[in-house]
Amino acid sequence: MTGTRIRLLREADWDDVAALEKRAYAASGLSEGREALRSRHRASPSTCFVLEHAGGFAGYLLALPYPLLHCPDLSLAEEGAVREAGQGRNLHLHDVVIAESARGRGAARRLVGHLEETGRADRCPTLSLVAVHGSRTLWSRLGYRVRPEARLPASYGTEAVYMVKQLGPAVNDPALD
């Protein structure tokens, strides 16, 4: 996708982020709303990105450190920065949405690749996510593996699946090998 760039999410982006998130998730009941989304960003502003295409807003990605096998509850805002106790640090890809006009050109893959590079640079051994809307197969092709022992909050519905990709050496988790 030529003419695109990835940058950190800024205050001025919130109208675009909230509108795109609502279009993507409201019909399925998975929309969190602006304040919950902003709380994820406040927890880790260095891992939340915007994709610009031709100078305009083309999508976003929100990620934050979260304990492995756990994820944010869609019905609750984060309270301050989230840090994992113990060894290692999992980076949780909370949300990635591409604007309708930019879909089908590898934009999501580019944003996720940027997050993976960021995670490796920060020495995060794993990247987790919750696959919704039947996206499990897509994430599996990108190297993510289902972790059935993770218990998801009810806010994700019954079809959601917790998945993990190893970015670096496993830290006290032989199940990732």
N, C-alpha and C positions, 0 to 999 in steps of 0.2 A: 504494500500500500504506500505509494509514493506521496510526498507532501504531508506526511504525518509526523508528529512528535509526541513523546510521552514526557509529562512533567508532573511535579507534585500538585496535588489538589490544593486550591486556594479558596479563600472566603468567597470570592466572587463567583465561584462555580456552583454554589449550593442550589440555586434555582434550577439549573440544568440537571444536576444530579437528582434532586428530588422529583422533578418531572419525569425523567427517564426511568427512575426506579418505580414510580407509580405505574407508568405504562407497562413495565415489564412484569409486575407482580400483583397489582391490585385485583385482577380477575381471579387469581388463584388463592387470594387471601394471605399471601406471603409479604405484602408490602409493610415495611417497618415505619415509614414516615421519616420526615426530615430530622427530628431531634434524636431518634435512635441512631440514624446514620451518622449524624454529626458526632455522637458520642464514640462511635467506632473510630472515626478520624482523630478525635482528641486523644484517644488511647495510644495512637501510633501514627502521627502525621507523616513520618518518614517512609511509611509503607502504603500510602494511599495516593493513587495516581489518576491523572486525566489524560485521555488520548485526544489530541487535536488533529483535525484533518482540514486542509485548506483554510486554516486559520479559525475554524469553528470547533465547537464541542462535539466530539464523536463518541465518547464513552468514558467510563470510569472503572476503577478497581479499588476496593477497600480491603485492606488486610491489617491484621494486628497479631502481636504475640498472644498465644493462648495455650494453655496446657494441652498436651497431646491427649486425644480421645475426648476432648471437651470442645464446646463451641458456644458462641453467644446465643442467648435466647432472643428470638425475634421480637418478643413482646416487652423486652426490658432494655433500657439504655445501659451502657457501660458506666461504671463508677470509677473515674480516674484511669490511670494507666494500668494495663493488665500485664502482669509478669508471671512467668512460670517459676515455681519453686523447684529447687533441685538442679540436676545437671541438664545441660542442653536447653534449647529453646525452640519450640515449635512456632512456626509462622502460619496463621490461619487465613486463608483466602476467603474472606467473608462474602464478597459480592463482586461480580464483574458483569457489566451491562454495556452493550454496544448500541449506539443510536441506529435506528432502522436504516437510515441512509448510508451507513458505513458497514453494514453486515455483509458477509460473504466474501470478504477480502483478506481474511487472516488477522483482523484487528484484535480480536480476543486472544488469539494465540500470541500475538506480539506483546500485549499487556501482561499476560501470564508469564511469558518468557522474561520480561523485565522484572517481574516480581521474583521469579526463581533466581535470577542473577543477584538481586538485592538480598535475598535470603542466604545465598551462598557467601556473599561478601560479608554478611553479618554472622556467618558461621552457624546458621540455623540448620540443624540436621534434617528437619522434616518440614513439609508444607502440607497442611490439611485443608479440607473444604467439605461442605455438605452439598452433594449433588441433588438438585431439585429439577422438576419439570422433565423427568426422564433422561437427564444428561449423564447418567452413570456410564454408558458406553463411550461417550465422547471423552470423559475424563480418564477412563481406563486406557484408551488409546494414547493418552498423553502421559501415561506412566503412573497414574494414581491407582491404589488398591483399596478395596473395601475393607473396613475394619468393623466387623459386625458387633464387637464387644462395646463399641461406643454407644452410649445411650443419648439419643437426641431429645431436646426439649419438644414438647407437644406442638409448639408454634410452627414447626417445620412440616407438620402433616405426617401421614403414614407412609408415603412413597419416598421420602428423603433418605439418603444414604451417606454416611460419614466415610470419607476416603483420605488416604495419606500417600504422599510421594516422598521418597527419601532423596534429600538433596546432598547430604554428606554422610560421613560415617555414622552409623547407628549408635545411639547413646543409651545403653542399658535397655534395649528393646530388640531382642532377637527376632521377634515376629516381623520386623521390617526387612530382614535379610532375604 
